[in-house]
Amino acid sequence: SYQPSSSHFYPTNLTKSPTILSLNDIDCHDDIPETCPTIEGNAEQKARFIKDNYGYDCFSDDTCLEIDALGGEPGVYSARYAGATVLRRCVERMERAPQSGR
């Protein structure tokens, strides 16, 4: 993760405590691809990218925002939905959504 606060999230049921490194710790400043159609696929894609390019075994996750009134959008495409304006775009779409679906 590039977020310092999220690098402390890891499984607690491991027999050995892992060494937790952030992307900054391994000097990764790449725009890691997230091109899969599922959050599971994107998480796997990111973990494979780190293994293939930096040699570290790792775990990864992905998150998304799903809004029922927008048919589940932006979903897996949350990060690509509208860049930094994702919330503004969602609100604009919600304003045009039928009242019954909100």
C-alpha positions in Angstrom: 0.0 0.0 0.0 1.1 3.6 -0.5 -1.0 4.5 2.5 1.2 4.3 5.6 -1.8 3.6 7.9 -2.9 0.5 5.9 0.3 -1.5 6.1 -0.6 -2.7 9.6 -3.5 -4.8 8.3 -2.4 -8.4 8.0 -3.7 -11.8 9.1 -3.4 -12.3 12.8 -3.6 -16.1 12.8 -0.1 -16.6 11.3 2.3 -18.9 13.1 5.2 -16.4 12.5 4.9 -12.7 12.4 5.6 -11.4 8.9 7.8 -8.5 8.1 5.4 -5.8 6.8 6.8 -3.6 4.1 4.9 -0.8 2.4 5.3 -0.1 -1.3 7.5 2.9 -0.3 9.6 0.6 1.8 10.5 -1.5 -1.3 10.9 1.7 -3.4 7.9 0.9 -5.6 6.4 4.0 -7.0 4.8 2.4 -10.0 1.2 2.9 -11.1 0.3 -0.7 -10.4 -2.2 -2.1 -13.0 -5.8 -2.7 -11.9 -7.4 -3.9 -15.1 -9.3 -7.0 -14.0 -13.2 -7.1 -14.0 -13.3 -8.1 -10.3 -11.8 -6.9 -7.1 -10.4 -10.3 -6.5 -8.7 -10.2 -9.9 -7.3 -6.8 -9.2 -5.9 -7.9 -5.8 -4.2 -10.9 -7.4 -2.9 -8.7 -10.3 -1.3 -6.3 -7.8 0.3 -9.1 -5.8 1.7 -10.7 -8.9 3.0 -7.4 -10.1 5.0 -7.0 -6.9 6.3 -10.5 -7.0 7.3 -10.3 -10.7 8.8 -6.8 -10.5 10.2 -6.7 -7.0 10.6 -10.3 -5.9 8.5 -10.1 -2.8 5.8 -12.6 -1.8 2.9 -10.5 -0.7 -0.8 -10.3 -0.2 -3.0 -7.6 -1.6 -6.5 -6.4 -1.5 -8.7 -4.2 -3.6 -11.7 -2.1 -2.7 -14.6 -0.6 -4.5 -17.7 1.5 -4.0 -21.0 0.0 -5.2 -24.1 2.1 -5.3 -27.4 0.1 -5.7 -29.2 3.0 -7.3 -26.5 3.1 -10.0 -26.7 -0.5 -10.7 -23.6 -1.3 -8.6 -21.5 1.4 -10.3 -18.8 2.4 -10.0 -17.9 -1.0 -8.6 -14.6 -2.5 -9.6 -13.9 0.6 -11.7 -14.1 3.0 -8.7 -10.5 4.2 -9.0 -10.9 4.7 -12.8 -14.5 6.0 -12.7 -13.8 9.6 -12.7 -10.4 10.1 -11.1 -10.3 12.4 -8.2 -14.0 13.4 -8.8 -15.5 10.0 -8.2 -17.8 11.2 -5.4 -18.9 14.2 -7.4 -19.7 12.0 -10.4 -21.6 9.6 -8.2 -23.7 12.4 -6.7 -24.5 13.7 -10.2 -25.6 10.3 -11.4 -27.7 9.8 -8.2 -29.5 13.1 -8.9 -30.6 11.7 -12.2 -31.5 8.3 -10.8 -35.2 7.6 -10.3 -36.4 8.5 -6.8 -37.6 5.0 -6.2 -34.1 3.6 -6.8 -32.3 5.8 -4.4 
